[in-house]
Amino acid sequence: MKGVPDCSFSVFEDGTYTVTLKIDPHGYFLYWNHDSESFETEILDIMSIRDTRTGRYAKVPKDPRVQASFGNNNLTSLESKSLCVVYGYTFVDLSFYNFVGQKPDTVKLWADAIMAMAYNLLALNSSPANNLRKAHTKLVISKDKHGMIPVKNIMRVFARHADDKKRVEQALEQTGLPTGKNKTMDVNQFTFDVFLEFYRKLTSRVEVEKIFCQLTNQSHRKPSKAMSVEQLVTFLNDYQRDPRLNEILYPYADNNRAKEVIQLYEPSKENIARKAFTDARQSNYSNRPQPIPGV
């Protein structure tokens, strides 16, 4: 994360071990890798963090031998380098991670940065597009020491039942990704665009595709045409628009508004140039960050 460098901390719970504490570039997760052969990664959703504590409010090891292992015989000095992360999805069921850093200033920087991200209003009211990027980010940072993403991690995110596993495997296969439970894929191969394509195969929004094909007069089995500006205006006014909206405050879409939508959300530059809109299910429009006023 910009302004918060990766840093080495010590964790004391059932034992003392060293980890490298990190925050992903989007600020979704606090995670750390064990400095060991296993390269095990632990991931904590920043939205689940309730508090960060340093100084006399942080928990420090009580065992004098553990304190000595950090090179601190002075309790006050140890407190200034301690970071306690309080997390939980309710205010009554809370858990704690306890770290010891190397410098008090670095620990304070981490505590303040984590709290700023945990209570960011935009993050707390995240859009569908951000939630998809968050899911992709979690998969990427869960890579193994060889830079590979285990397929079982994808299964763990999207499959809860046996039927779900079949659908996930089918979507992976249709996207051209490995499918076996023990298979892995290169993290560089699993880009966000590839993830979105996998997600579209997995969700299969047939009802949106049918509307698109109905407006463009083509078979829903093999849609190939793009939507014209006039057809997009019909889609925005007759299918997308809430009929309860006030016509003065939220006027109906016209050709200019349709062109703006194409410019903003159509992924193909060629289609933007000829003022055409691809299948709404396959475009960025369906996952836009916020509603368009009047649409």
Sequence and secondary structure as in RCSB ss.txt:
>XXXX:A:sequence
MKGVPDCSFSVFEDGTYTVTLKIDPHGYFLYWNHDSESFETEILDIMSIRDTRTGRYAKVPKDPRVQASFGNNNL
TSLESKSLCVVYGYTFVDLSFYNFVGQKPDTVKLWADAIMAMAYNLLALNSSPANNLRKAHTKLVISKDKHGMIP
VKNIMRVFARHADDKKRVEQALEQTGLPTGKNKTMDVNQFTFDVFLEFYRKLTSRVEVEKIFCQLTNQSHRKPSK
AMSVEQLVTFLNDYQRDPRLNEILYPYADNNRAKEVIQLYEPSKENIARKAFTDARQSNYSNRPQPIPGV
>XXXX:A:secstr
 TTS  EEEEEESSSEEEEEEEE TTS EEEEEESSTT  EEEEEGGGEEEEE GGGS     HHHHHHTT   H
HHHHHTEEEEEE SSSSS EEEEEE S HHHHHHHHHHHHHHHT HHHHT  HHHHHHHHHHHHHHT  TTSEEE
HHHHHHHH SSHHHHHHHHHHHHHHT   STT EEETTTS HHHHHHHHHHHH  HHHHHHHHHHHTS TTS   
 B HHHHHHIIIIIIS TTS TTTS    HHHHHHHHHHH   HHHHHTT B  GGGSGGGG SS  TT 
